[in-house]
């Protein structure tokens, strides 16, 4: 391989938001930068929506290789096309950047185009224009086998053009907080020392009701008949309509004293929430992968997830946690009870978790993809 090759990494947001895709971009940027240092090659990262100052003093890569265009879309496109046609490889972090890749390929057909595919954005119809441009992609990099199958089934992409790259743990994830820090969070929400805390972290939207917390509420009715000290903390920003829905459902099920909505939690505080909880439960139906699952397991929480989406990859087909039918309230109830009766022995195997989802393993697999070889098996 020619180590002098240049890579251009195109993103929508890296630092201006804290969602899963932004986490992927930060970690991918770090991996690509470390690779460029070793190979003495060139790397340029362009972000459409970040401000240039957003990258200042970041821990992932030098701000000198980063350009934030602050929503100046035309400038972003022109700059990215100019850089891309002189590159050997262009990586797009999202299908909404496909136009830029297509223009680059139109001018320089020799450029290798790689598209990261996260989940719902590529599972269905992408519109006539994007459908027309998709064949320009040389390698699709879905974050899970579920998304890989969707790409093949919906967009008729041959499996030879698909290389699964599971997401990984952020290399800068802090270790768990001491008990005193856990106690602060518990006290904030009025939890008693003997309370058992179920935890879900998700944006709550009335337009995207697929995370499964409503099914957990239904299951909780019978769970509390055997474990009256169980509380359910749902963290994340919410719209007014969804808060009303959850409040009304909790009241109807007589769970008002057991269900707590925290609202938005800053990223730097999340470690304390993970550390004070006992079980992470989110039987979702539309996870592309579910970084939150591997984060919860990193902090020792047993996890319950849905078996109909990319969560299967995050839990290694059930090796690391419990997979349930996200629509089956009885199955969720039984899974919760099984964990509650065996809390002391239900922690995930951290060695297995780190073997598959460490930043080191992610870098190895990304390197294989860039070299045109198959990454280590994703499940």
C-alpha positions in Angstrom: 0.0 0.0 0.0 1.2 3.5 -0.8 1.5 5.3 2.6 1.4 8.7 1.1 -2.2 8.4 0.1 -4.6 11.2 1.1 -7.9 10.7 2.9 -10.7 13.3 3.1 -13.3 12.7 5.8 -16.6 14.5 5.3 -19.0 15.0 8.1 -22.2 16.9 9.1 -21.4 17.4 12.7 -18.5 16.3 14.9 -18.5 18.5 18.0 -21.7 20.6 17.8 -23.9 17.8 19.0 -23.6 14.8 21.3 -25.6 12.1 19.5 -24.5 8.7 18.4 -23.5 9.7 14.9 -21.4 12.6 16.3 -19.7 10.1 18.6 -18.9 7.9 15.7 -17.4 10.8 13.8 -15.2 11.8 16.7 -13.9 8.3 17.2 -13.4 7.7 13.4 -11.6 11.0 13.2 -9.2 10.0 15.9 -8.6 6.6 14.3 -8.0 8.1 10.9 -5.6 10.7 12.4 -3.6 8.1 14.3 -3.4 6.0 11.1 -2.2 9.1 9.1 0.6 9.7 11.7 1.8 6.1 11.4 1.7 6.1 7.6 3.0 9.7 7.3 0.0 10.3 5.1 -2.5 13.2 4.8 -5.9 13.6 6.4 -8.4 16.4 6.0 -11.7 16.5 8.0 -14.5 18.8 6.8 -17.7 19.4 8.7 -20.7 21.2 7.2 -22.3 22.4 10.4 -19.6 22.7 13.0 -17.9 26.1 13.6 -14.2 26.1 13.3 -13.8 26.9 17.0 -15.8 23.8 17.9 -12.7 21.8 17.3 -10.4 23.9 19.5 -8.6 21.9 22.2 -10.5 18.7 21.3 -9.0 15.4 22.4 -9.5 13.5 19.2 -7.3 15.1 16.5 -5.5 18.4 15.8 -7.8 21.3 14.9 -5.3 22.1 12.1 -6.7 19.2 10.0 -10.3 20.2 10.6 -12.4 22.7 8.8 -15.8 23.7 10.2 -18.0 25.6 7.7 -20.8 26.7 10.2 -23.7 25.9 7.9 -22.1 27.6 4.8 -23.2 24.7 2.7 -22.0 26.0 -0.7 -18.5 26.7 0.7 -18.5 23.3 2.3 -19.4 21.6 -1.0 -16.9 23.5 -3.1 -14.1 23.0 -0.6 -14.8 19.3 -0.2 -15.0 18.7 -3.9 -11.7 20.5 -4.5 -10.0 18.4 -1.8 -11.8 15.2 -2.7 -10.7 15.1 -6.4 -7.1 15.3 -5.2 -7.5 12.5 -2.7 -7.2 8.8 -3.0 -10.1 8.0 -0.6 -13.1 10.1 0.5 -15.1 8.9 3.5 -18.6 10.3 4.0 -20.1 10.0 7.5 -23.7 10.2 6.3 -25.8 9.6 3.3 -26.8 13.3 3.2 -23.3 14.0 2.0 -23.8 11.7 -1.0 -24.0 14.6 -3.5 -20.5 15.8 -2.6 -19.1 12.3 -3.1 -21.0 11.9 -6.4 -19.5 15.2 -7.7 -16.0 14.1 -6.7 -16.4 10.8 -8.4 -17.8 12.5 -11.5 -14.6 14.6 -11.8 -12.2 11.9 -10.7 -13.5 8.4 -11.1 -10.4 6.9 -9.5 -11.3 8.3 -6.1 -12.4 5.5 -3.7 -15.7 6.5 -2.1 -16.7 5.1 1.3 -20.1 5.7 3.0 -20.7 5.1 6.6 -24.3 3.8 7.2 -25.7 4.2 10.7 -29.3 3.0 10.5 -32.7 4.5 9.9 -31.3 7.1 7.4 -30.6 4.3 4.9 -33.1 1.6 5.8 -35.8 2.8 3.5 -36.3 4.8 0.3 -33.7 7.6 0.0 -35.4 9.5 -2.8 -34.8 9.5 -6.6 -31.7 11.7 -6.5 -29.8 9.7 -3.9 -30.9 6.4 -5.4 -29.4 7.6 -8.7 -26.1 8.5 -6.9 -25.7 5.4 -4.7 -23.9 3.3 -7.4 -21.0 5.7 -7.1 -20.1 4.3 -3.7 -17.3 1.8 -3.7 -17.6 0.6 -0.1 -20.6 0.8 2.2 -19.6 0.6 5.9 -22.7 -0.1 8.0 -22.4 -0.1 11.8 -24.3 -3.4 12.2 -25.3 -6.6 10.3 -28.9 -5.5 10.5 -28.1 -2.3 8.6 -25.9 -4.3 6.2 -28.9 -6.5 5.3 -31.2 -3.5 4.9 -28.7 -2.0 2.4 -28.6 -5.2 0.4 -32.4 -5.8 0.5 -33.6 -2.3 0.0 -30.9 -0.8 -2.3 -29.8 -4.0 -4.0 -26.2 -3.5 -3.1 -24.0 -6.6 -3.6 -22.5 -8.0 -0.4 -19.0 -7.6 -1.8 -19.4 -3.8 -1.5 -20.4 -4.0 2.2 -18.0 -4.2 5.2 -19.6 -4.0 8.6 -17.8 -1.8 11.2 -19.3 -2.0 14.6 -19.2 1.1 16.7 -16.8 1.2 19.7 -16.4 2.7 23.1 -15.0 6.2 23.2 -11.3 5.9 24.2 -11.8 8.8 26.6 -14.7 7.3 28.5 -14.1 8.0 32.2 -14.0 5.2 34.8 -17.0 4.7 37.0 -17.7 7.2 39.8 -17.1 6.4 43.4 -20.1 5.6 45.7 -20.3 9.2 46.9 -21.0 10.4 43.4 -23.6 7.8 42.9 -25.3 8.9 46.1 -25.5 12.5 44.8 -27.6 11.4 41.8 -29.7 9.1 43.9 -30.4 11.9 46.4 -31.3 14.2 43.5 -34.2 12.0 42.5 -35.2 10.9 46.0 -34.1 7.3 45.6 -33.5 5.3 48.8 -30.4 3.2 49.4 -32.5 0.0 49.0 -34.1 1.1 45.7 -33.3 -0.8 42.5 -32.9 1.5 39.5 -33.8 0.6 36.0 -32.3 3.1 33.5 -33.1 4.2 30.0 -31.2 7.0 28.2 -32.9 8.3 25.1 -34.3 11.4 23.4 -38.1 11.2 24.0 -40.1 12.2 21.0 -43.8 11.8 20.2 -42.8 11.4 16.6 -40.2 8.7 17.2 -41.8 6.4 19.7 -39.7 3.3 19.2 -37.3 3.1 22.1 -39.5 0.8 24.1 -39.9 2.7 27.4 -43.7 2.4 27.1 -43.4 -1.4 27.0 -41.1 -1.3 30.0 -43.7 0.7 31.8 -46.3 -2.0 31.1 -43.9 -4.7 32.2 -43.1 -2.8 35.4 -46.6 -3.3 36.8 -46.0 -7.0 37.4 -42.4 -6.6 38.2 -43.3 -4.3 41.1 -45.5 -7.0 42.6 -42.3 -8.9 43.4 -39.9 -6.0 43.7 -41.7 -3.1 45.2 -38.5 -1.1 45.5 -37.9 -0.9 41.7 -37.7 2.6 40.2 -37.5 3.5 36.6 -35.4 6.5 35.6 -35.8 7.7 32.0 -33.2 10.3 31.0 -33.0 12.5 28.0 -34.6 15.5 26.5 -38.3 15.3 25.7 -41.1 17.2 24.0 -44.2 18.3 25.9 -46.5 15.8 24.1 -44.2 12.8 25.0 -43.9 13.9 28.6 -47.7 14.1 28.8 -47.9 10.6 27.3 -45.5 9.0 29.8 -47.1 10.9 32.7 -50.6 9.8 31.8 -49.4 6.2 31.2 -47.7 6.1 34.5 -50.8 7.4 36.3 -53.0 4.9 34.5 -50.7 2.0 35.5 -50.4 3.4 39.1 -46.6 3.9 38.7 -46.5 7.6 39.4 -44.1 7.1 42.4 -41.9 4.7 40.4 -41.2 6.5 37.1 -39.0 9.6 36.9 -38.2 11.7 33.8 -34.9 13.5 34.3 -34.9 15.6 31.2 -31.6 16.4 29.4 -28.4 15.1 31.1 -25.1 16.7 30.1 -22.6 14.2 28.6 -20.1 14.7 31.4 -22.7 13.7 34.0 -23.7 10.5 32.4 -21.1 8.3 34.0 -22.7 9.0 37.4 -26.1 8.0 36.1 -24.7 4.7 34.6 -22.8 4.1 37.8 -25.8 4.5 40.2 -28.2 2.4 38.1 -28.7 -1.4 38.4 -30.1 -2.4 35.0 -30.1 -0.7 31.6 -33.3 -1.5 29.7 -34.2 -0.2 26.2 -36.1 -2.7 24.0 -35.9 -0.5 21.0 -37.0 -1.4 17.5 -34.9 1.0 15.3 -31.4 1.1 16.6 -28.7 1.1 14.0 -26.3 -0.2 16.6 -26.9 1.4 20.0 -23.7 2.8 21.4 -25.5 3.4 24.7 -25.7 -0.4 25.2 -21.9 -0.8 25.2 -21.5 2.3 27.3 -23.9 0.8 29.9 -22.1 -2.5 29.9 -18.7 -0.7 30.2 -20.0 0.5 33.6 -21.1 -3.0 34.6 -24.8 -2.8 33.9 -26.7 -5.8 32.7 -28.6 -4.8 29.6 -31.9 -5.7 28.0 -32.3 -4.7 24.3 -34.6 -5.5 21.4 -33.9 -8.4 19.0 -35.2 -6.7 15.9 -32.5 -4.2 15.0 -28.8 -3.4 15.3 -28.9 -3.9 19.1 -28.2 -7.6 18.3 -24.7 -6.6 17.3 -24.1 -4.5 20.4 -25.1 -7.4 22.6 -23.2 -9.9 20.5 -26.3 -12.0 19.8 -27.0 -12.2 23.5 -23.5 -13.1 24.6 -23.3 -9.8 26.5 -26.9 -9.1 27.5 -30.5 -10.1 27.1 -32.3 -9.7 23.8 -36.1 -9.7 23.8 -38.9 -9.1 21.3 -39.5 -5.4 21.8 -43.3 -5.7 21.4 -43.6 -8.6 23.9 -44.4 -7.1 27.3 -44.3 -10.5 28.9 -40.9 -11.2 27.6 -39.6 -7.9 28.9 -41.2 -8.6 32.3 -39.6 -12.1 32.5 -36.2 -10.7 31.5 -36.4 -8.0 34.1 -37.4 -10.5 36.8 -34.6 -12.8 35.8 -32.0 -10.1 36.2 -33.5 -8.8 39.4 -33.3 -12.2 41.0 -29.7 -12.6 39.9 -28.3 -9.0 40.0 -25.1 -10.1 41.7 -24.1 -12.4 38.9 -25.6 -10.6 35.8 -22.9 -8.1 35.0 -21.6 -8.4 31.4 -18.2 -9.9 30.7 -16.0 -6.8 30.4 -13.2 -8.8 28.8 -15.5 -9.8 25.9 -16.9 -6.3 25.7 -13.4 -4.7 25.3 -12.2 -7.4 22.9 -15.0 -6.6 20.5 -15.8 -2.9 21.1 -12.5 -1.3 22.2 -11.1 1.6 20.3 -8.1 -0.5 19.5 -10.3 -3.2 17.8 -12.1 -0.4 15.9 -8.9 0.9 14.5 -7.8 -2.5 13.4 -11.1 -3.1 11.6 -11.1 0.4 10.0 -7.5 -0.3 8.8 -8.7 -3.5 7.1 -11.5 -1.8 5.4 -9.2 1.0 4.1 -6.7 -1.7 2.9 -9.5 -3.5 1.0 -9.6 -6.5 3.3 -12.4 -7.9 5.4 -12.7 -6.7 9.0 -12.9 -9.1 12.0 -16.3 -10.7 12.2 -19.0 -8.5 13.6 -21.0 -11.3 15.4 
